[in-house]
Amino acid sequence: MKMDFHSASDLSEILAGVGFRMDISQLSPGALNGSIAIGGSSATPILSIQTDRTLLFQGDRRAGKLPFSLNTTTAHPVVRGEASQPASLHGFQANLSDAFFQMPAGAHIKVALVCQARLERLVTAGSHHGVLELIERSNTAQLNPSGFQQLVELIQPIAADDTQTDLIEAALLEALTPENLESTFCGNLSLRAELMKDLVAWGYANPREAITLNELSNTIFASRSSIVHSCRVTFGVGPMSLLKQIRLGQAQRALSSSVLQKSLQCTTVQEVANYYGFNSRNHFARDYRNQFGEAPSQTLQRASDPGMSCQSVAVAHRPQMAMALR
């Protein structure tokens, strides 16, 4: 199945419908147009995500599944604070339980969710023992171009049987052997990336608070200069702007959902704005339009149209795929 999304919260909802808890923020301004396709087999589900705006992902990985992710464009993701290289696989370290990465505008990411136990049995039974060590200590692997291209062609979100799984697993085992690797990265967060991950996590945990830089410094136990420098280097904006983007995204989510509005007891633009710490309606409307390319009243108006809930319905009508991904 293939679905379009027009906000970070749309994509977060779709992923939640198939078992992934992801907080997602839109970092670059403008109207967002993206798509997600879900396919593969019950043994190896495959996701394909495209976006025309930069998105920040933070959330949990699925236990028992190793997500082998690749990007098919020249817009390369930033994975766990490190800029990725061409022809790279990401996200597969067996000892990591969290995800933290940026997907740049124009990127196209495909993810094969490989059963960890099955892959480990194949490694043990065969002659690719170095692969087991690799997935235990590395989260990124830069491949030789031919091995990478083979995986690009195999990892497709089509309705498939176990033959596709066998082919993907065989190609992974071959591509991840030492003689076919250009370089690897362990996935450990640098001090800068750890600080930014804490900053983003605080923003999602406290979406109603308009905090000052001094208060933020005391809250996440880092100097003002470290926070500002790390945020500008990592995201291209200051920490106050980043936290505002997160709050704007939460406001967009509320304005897009009549169910959430009822839960929050906020049914107007002003009530939603106030709930998320925006006291000036004019400033809120300006910032919202700059970030998302439309007025908050337009988002609110669409929420009353039952046809706009197609994403969650589409997932719900495919319980077999949802269960496979879970």
C-alpha positions as CSV (number, residue, x, y, z in Angstrom):
1,M,0.0,0.0,0.0
2,K,1.1,3.6,-0.6
3,M,-0.1,6.7,1.2
4,D,0.7,10.4,0.9
5,F,1.4,12.5,3.9
6,H,1.4,16.3,4.3
7,S,2.7,16.8,7.8
8,A,5.2,15.2,10.1
9,S,2.3,14.2,12.4
10,D,0.6,12.4,9.4
11,L,3.8,10.3,9.0
12,S,4.1,9.7,12.7
13,E,0.5,8.5,12.8
14,I,1.0,6.1,9.8
15,L,4.1,4.6,11.4
16,A,2.3,4.3,14.8
17,G,-0.4,2.3,12.9
18,V,2.2,-0.3,12.0
19,G,3.9,-0.5,15.3
20,F,6.6,2.3,15.3
21,R,6.6,5.0,18.0
22,M,8.3,8.0,16.3
23,D,8.3,11.6,17.2
24,I,8.8,13.5,13.9
25,S,9.4,17.2,13.3
26,Q,9.5,19.2,10.1
27,L,12.7,21.2,10.1
28,S,12.7,23.0,6.7
29,P,9.9,25.5,6.0
30,G,7.1,25.2,3.4
31,A,4.2,22.9,2.5
32,L,5.2,19.3,3.0
33,N,4.5,16.6,0.4
34,G,5.7,13.1,1.0
35,S,4.7,9.5,0.5
36,I,5.2,6.2,2.3
37,A,4.8,2.7,0.7
38,I,4.6,-0.5,2.7
39,G,5.2,-3.9,1.2
40,G,7.6,-6.9,1.3
41,S,6.7,-10.2,2.9
42,S,5.6,-11.2,6.4
43,A,9.2,-12.3,7.1
44,T,10.8,-9.1,5.8
45,P,8.4,-6.1,5.6
46,I,9.7,-3.1,3.6
47,L,9.1,0.6,4.0
48,S,9.8,3.3,1.4
49,I,9.6,7.0,2.5
50,Q,10.0,10.1,0.3
51,T,9.8,13.7,1.4
52,D,10.4,17.2,0.0
53,R,11.1,18.7,3.4
54,T,13.8,17.9,6.0
55,L,12.4,15.7,8.8
56,L,13.8,14.8,12.2
57,F,13.0,11.4,13.6
58,Q,13.4,10.3,17.2
59,G,11.9,7.1,18.6
60,D,12.1,3.4,19.3
61,R,13.2,0.5,17.1
62,R,11.3,-2.7,16.9
63,A,12.6,-5.5,19.1
64,G,13.7,-8.6,17.1
65,K,14.0,-6.7,13.8
66,L,17.2,-5.2,12.3
67,P,16.3,-2.2,10.1
68,F,18.6,-2.1,7.1
69,S,18.1,1.4,5.7
70,L,19.4,2.9,2.5
71,N,19.0,6.2,0.7
72,T,18.6,6.2,-3.1
73,T,19.3,9.9,-3.8
74,T,22.2,12.4,-3.4
75,A,20.4,14.0,-0.4
76,H,22.1,11.9,2.4
77,P,20.6,11.5,5.9
78,V,22.3,12.5,9.1
79,V,22.3,9.3,11.2
80,R,22.9,9.6,15.0
81,G,24.5,13.0,14.5
82,E,26.9,11.9,11.7
83,A,26.6,12.8,8.0
84,S,26.2,9.6,6.0
85,Q,28.2,8.7,2.9
86,P,27.0,7.5,-0.5
87,A,26.3,3.8,-0.8
88,S,25.7,3.3,2.9
89,L,23.4,1.0,5.0
90,H,22.2,2.4,8.3
91,G,20.3,1.5,11.5
92,F,21.1,-2.2,11.9
93,Q,23.1,-2.4,15.1
94,A,21.7,-5.2,17.2
95,N,22.4,-3.5,20.5
96,L,20.7,-0.2,19.8
97,S,17.0,0.3,20.8
98,D,16.5,3.9,19.7
99,A,16.4,5.8,16.4
100,F,17.7,9.4,15.9
101,F,18.3,10.7,12.4
102,Q,17.5,13.5,10.0
103,M,16.0,12.8,6.6
104,P,16.8,15.7,4.2
105,A,14.5,17.2,1.7
106,G,14.6,15.2,-1.5
107,A,15.7,12.0,0.2
108,H,14.2,8.6,-0.6
109,I,14.8,6.0,2.2
110,K,14.0,2.3,1.9
111,V,14.1,0.1,4.9
112,A,14.1,-3.7,5.0
113,L,13.1,-5.0,8.5
114,V,15.1,-8.3,8.7
115,C,14.4,-10.8,11.4
116,Q,17.4,-10.7,13.7
117,A,17.2,-14.3,14.9
118,R,16.8,-15.6,11.3
119,L,19.8,-13.6,10.1
120,E,22.0,-14.7,13.0
121,R,21.1,-18.4,12.2
122,L,22.1,-17.9,8.6
123,V,25.4,-16.3,9.6
124,T,26.1,-19.1,12.1
125,A,25.3,-21.8,9.6
126,G,27.3,-20.3,6.8
127,S,30.7,-18.7,6.3
128,H,29.9,-15.1,7.0
129,H,30.9,-15.0,10.6
130,G,32.3,-11.4,10.3
131,V,28.7,-10.2,9.7
132,L,27.6,-11.2,13.2
133,E,30.4,-9.2,14.7
134,L,29.6,-6.3,12.4
135,I,25.9,-6.0,13.4
136,E,26.9,-6.2,17.0
137,R,29.4,-3.3,16.9
138,S,28.3,-1.1,13.9
139,N,25.2,0.8,12.9
140,T,26.4,2.1,9.5
141,A,28.3,0.4,6.7
142,Q,29.6,2.0,3.5
143,L,29.4,-0.7,0.8
144,N,31.1,-1.0,-2.6
145,P,28.9,0.5,-5.3
146,S,27.8,-2.8,-6.9
147,G,26.8,-4.4,-3.6
148,F,24.8,-1.3,-2.7
149,Q,23.1,-1.1,-6.1
150,Q,22.0,-4.8,-5.8
151,L,20.3,-4.0,-2.5
152,V,18.6,-0.9,-3.9
153,E,17.1,-3.1,-6.6
154,L,16.0,-5.9,-4.2
155,I,14.6,-3.8,-1.4
156,Q,11.3,-2.8,-3.0
157,P,8.0,-2.2,-1.2
158,I,6.0,-4.6,-3.4
159,A,3.8,-7.5,-2.4
160,A,6.3,-10.3,-2.3
161,D,6.8,-13.9,-1.0
162,D,9.6,-15.4,1.0
163,T,11.8,-15.5,-2.2
164,Q,12.4,-11.8,-1.9
165,T,13.4,-12.3,1.8
166,D,15.9,-15.0,0.8
167,L,17.4,-12.8,-1.9
168,I,17.7,-9.8,0.4
169,E,19.3,-11.8,3.2
170,A,21.8,-13.4,0.7
171,A,22.7,-10.0,-0.7
172,L,23.2,-8.5,2.8
173,L,25.5,-11.3,3.9
174,E,27.5,-10.8,0.8
175,A,27.6,-7.0,1.0
176,L,28.6,-6.9,4.6
177,T,31.6,-9.2,4.4
178,P,34.9,-7.4,5.2
179,E,36.2,-7.5,1.6
180,N,33.1,-5.6,0.3
181,L,33.1,-2.9,3.0
182,E,34.5,0.6,2.5
183,S,34.0,1.8,6.1
184,T,31.8,1.3,9.2
185,F,30.5,3.5,12.0
186,C,29.6,2.2,15.4
187,G,26.5,4.5,16.0
188,N,27.6,5.8,19.4
189,L,26.4,9.3,19.9
190,S,29.0,12.0,20.1
191,L,28.7,14.5,23.0
192,R,27.1,17.0,20.6
193,A,24.6,14.4,19.3
194,E,23.8,13.3,22.8
195,L,23.1,16.8,23.8
196,M,20.8,17.4,20.8
197,K,19.0,14.2,21.4
198,D,18.3,15.4,25.0
199,L,17.2,18.8,23.7
200,V,14.7,17.2,21.2
201,A,13.4,14.8,23.8
202,W,12.8,17.6,26.2
203,G,10.9,19.5,23.5
204,Y,8.6,16.6,22.9
205,A,8.1,15.9,26.6
206,N,7.2,19.6,27.3
207,P,5.5,20.9,24.2
208,R,3.5,23.5,26.1
209,E,6.5,25.3,27.6
210,A,8.1,28.4,26.1
211,I,11.4,28.1,28.0
212,T,14.3,30.6,28.1
213,L,17.9,29.7,27.2
214,N,19.0,30.1,30.8
215,E,16.2,27.8,32.0
216,L,17.1,25.3,29.3
217,S,20.7,25.3,30.3
218,N,19.8,24.5,33.8
219,T,17.3,21.8,32.8
220,I,19.5,19.7,30.5
221,F,22.8,20.5,32.4
222,A,24.7,22.1,29.6
223,S,26.2,25.5,29.0
224,R,24.4,28.1,27.0
225,S,27.2,28.3,24.4
226,S,27.3,24.5,24.0
227,I,23.6,24.3,23.4
228,V,23.6,27.1,20.9
229,H,26.7,26.0,19.0
230,S,25.6,22.3,18.9
231,C,22.1,23.2,17.7
232,R,23.3,25.5,15.0
233,V,25.8,23.0,13.7
234,T,23.3,20.0,13.9
235,F,20.1,21.6,12.7
236,G,21.0,25.0,11.3
237,V,18.9,27.0,13.8
238,G,19.2,28.0,17.4
239,P,17.7,26.0,20.2
240,M,14.8,28.4,20.8
241,S,13.9,28.1,17.1
242,L,14.1,24.3,17.2
243,L,11.9,24.1,20.2
244,K,9.4,26.5,18.6
245,Q,9.4,24.2,15.5
246,I,8.5,21.2,17.7
247,R,5.7,23.2,19.4
248,L,4.4,24.4,16.1
249,G,4.4,20.7,14.9
250,Q,2.4,19.7,18.0
251,A,0.0,22.6,17.3
252,Q,-0.4,21.4,13.7
253,R,-1.1,17.9,14.9
254,A,-3.9,19.2,17.1
255,L,-5.4,21.5,14.5
256,S,-5.4,18.5,12.1
257,S,-7.3,16.2,14.5
258,S,-10.9,16.8,15.8
259,V,-10.4,13.9,18.1
260,L,-7.3,15.4,19.7
261,Q,-9.0,18.8,19.8
262,K,-11.8,17.2,21.9
263,S,-9.2,15.5,24.2
264,L,-7.4,18.8,24.7
265,Q,-10.7,20.8,25.0
266,C,-9.3,23.2,22.3
267,T,-11.6,23.7,19.3
268,T,-10.3,27.1,17.9
269,V,-7.0,28.3,16.6
270,Q,-6.6,30.6,19.6
271,E,-7.2,27.8,22.1
272,V,-4.7,25.5,20.4
273,A,-2.2,28.3,20.1
274,N,-2.5,29.1,23.8
275,Y,-2.4,25.4,24.8
276,Y,1.1,25.1,23.2
277,G,2.4,28.3,24.7
278,F,1.8,30.8,21.8
279,N,0.2,33.8,23.5
280,S,0.0,36.1,20.4
281,R,-2.4,34.9,17.8
282,N,-0.8,37.1,15.1
283,H,2.7,35.9,15.9
284,F,1.5,32.3,16.0
285,A,-0.3,32.6,12.6
286,R,2.8,34.2,11.0
287,D,5.2,31.5,12.4
288,Y,2.7,28.7,11.4
289,R,2.4,29.9,7.9
290,N,6.1,30.4,7.5
291,Q,6.7,26.8,8.7
292,F,3.9,24.9,7.0
293,G,2.9,27.0,4.0
294,E,-0.7,27.7,5.1
295,A,-2.7,29.5,7.8
296,P,-3.6,27.5,10.9
297,S,-7.3,28.2,10.1
298,Q,-6.9,26.2,6.9
299,T,-5.5,23.3,8.8
300,L,-8.4,23.5,11.3
301,Q,-11.0,23.7,8.5
302,R,-9.7,20.5,6.9
303,A,-9.9,18.6,10.2
304,S,-13.7,18.8,9.9
305,D,-13.6,16.9,6.6
306,P,-13.9,13.1,7.3
307,G,-12.1,12.4,4.0
308,M,-8.8,13.7,5.5
309,S,-8.5,10.6,7.8
310,C,-7.6,8.3,4.9
311,Q,-4.1,7.4,6.2
312,S,-5.2,5.7,9.4
313,V,-8.1,4.0,7.7
314,A,-5.8,2.7,5.0
315,V,-3.5,1.1,7.6
316,A,-6.4,-0.3,9.6
317,H,-7.8,-2.1,6.5
318,R,-4.5,-4.0,6.1
319,P,-4.2,-5.8,9.5
320,Q,-1.9,-8.5,8.1
321,M,0.8,-6.0,7.2
322,A,0.3,-4.1,10.4
323,M,0.8,-7.3,12.4
324,A,3.9,-8.3,10.3
325,L,5.5,-4.9,11.0
326,R,4.7,-5.2,14.7
